[in-house]
Amino acid sequence: MITIEAIAPPTNEDAITRIAKQNEATDYWISSSSDKQIAIKILIEKSKSQRVLDQLQSLMDGKSNFRVLAYPLEIALPYEKQQSNSPATISREALLSQLKAQGKLDSHYMMLVFLSTIVAAIGLIENNVAVIIGAMVIAPLLGPNLALSLSTILGQVKGVFSALQTLTIGILFALGLSVILSLFYPGISLTPEILSRTVVGMDGLVLALASGAAAALSITTGVSSVLVGVMVAVALLPPTVALGICLGLGAYPEAQGAGLLLIANIASVNLTAQLTMRLKGIKPREKEKQRTALVVFLIGILFWCALIGYLVYRLNY
């Protein structure tokens, strides 16, 4: 369940209550009222919240004294036994807020990349699987990829470039740090854990494709615990670190394999994440923006499909 609160001029009371009735809200009530503004709270299932938010946004267009707030509800008594069979989905606005924060290029993001790179590098060099998994769970590069997928779905070109910038800078930073570590770490060699991340196969592609879909389902339904498994299954940082170490040691054939694995994971995650988000019905509210979003979405799908097709070709020839 979710609570949506509309703070609006009193003249909009009938329109807001009509929206609540049309969408079969569990309950709605006026929480406060004055001559200038009223506050109406709507209790509704998550699966229906996006339509209510869209209708309220259409109602508030052009008004400066209109505000809509939405927040999750942990407990509602008495318990409603008859729930909708449609899958719960986080609203577009909540997704934007969450993934915009994860895809933001700031000192917090760079510090996470720095720390996870150090952890992953030590795990790979010392051939310690537990340490490598620790770096996977930090997973700072997953956020920009999901932000990229969402921006593509919504046709937000600026958001696409912002997510790409964050992802690229994070990868380059981790790569440079890995090269430096390979030059100064005592007694370094190509351990089995490093070599295992210099080979990409069809099983790895299928795993990355499935993980991308799981990540999108997790983020859109709010089941965040699934993301931990996704972080481990399709880790982006260990291949990046393996690439940097191989470059630093002059092992260029192995570096090429690690680079291909990194590209395969990024392409697969974005392809299935975008398809999953599209199938979940995520799209812009405005009709005129939906056409732009469709064009950007198709361009993104074609790009990732072409990249994966190239990788499949390289694997077979």
Phi, psi and omega in degrees: 000157179216147177254126177246125181246125178252121176253113192212169174297149181303334181294344181265005184301312182298319181295321181290316178294329177293321176298318179298317180292317181299327183263013176054051178298144178299321178196160173205150183200157176272113183276334177202156183208145175209180180291335185259327183213153172235157177235115181247126178258137180239123177261119188212158178288151182302322184296339181256356187292326183297318180295318178298315179297319179297317181292322177292322178295321177296322180291327184269357179304128178084359180251133181268341183255038182229127180222143179238129178241142178225133179212146184290155180243124182278318184223136174224121180244139359288156182290132179276112182286325182269103180251157177293145178279350181288144183293140179291135180225134176292143182294157179303319182294320178294321177297316180300315181296316183292311185283334175297321178292320181288333182262011182278135178271101180215182183295327179297315179297314181295324178293320177296319177297317180300309183293316181292329176294316178299314181297314181296319181297315179296318179297318180291316183292319181273000179060041184251107184295320183298319179293321179298318178298324176301319177292324179297319184292328176298313170043059180290340184275349180288322180303308179300327178293317178291324176295323177297316180296316180294318179298323177295316180299321183272359179069026180270093185299319178298321178294324177298311181293325179294315179294319177297320178297314180298315180295314182296314180295321178297316180294315181296321179296313178296322180295313180297318179295323179294319178298316180297317179297322180294335181278334187243350181286128184289137174064033183283145177208171180279095181284165177304324180293325176291313183296329179293343179255021175244010181232132176239133181229178180297326178296323177294322178295315180297319178299315181294322178297314179295322181292324177297317178296318179296321179297316180294317178297320181296314185286330182275339180256353178082009178272078189292339181297333179295330184298331179298316177296322178296318180303319181284320186291321185234050182299134181262333185285315179304317176297325178296314179294319177298321177299315180295318180295317180296321177295318180296328180270357180077017178270078189289323175299318178293323178297321178297318178296318179295322177296318178295322178296319178298314179296319180298318180293316180296313182295317183293316180299314182292321181298305184286331177295316179295317179297318181294315179297323179294317179294334177283358176085017179282123180200164178296156179285318185285136181300317183293332179277341180293327178293315177299318180298321180295319179296313180296320178298314181294321177298316179298316180297316180297319180297311182292323178296319179296320180293317178293322176300320177297319180295319177298319177299316180295328181288332185260348182227000000 
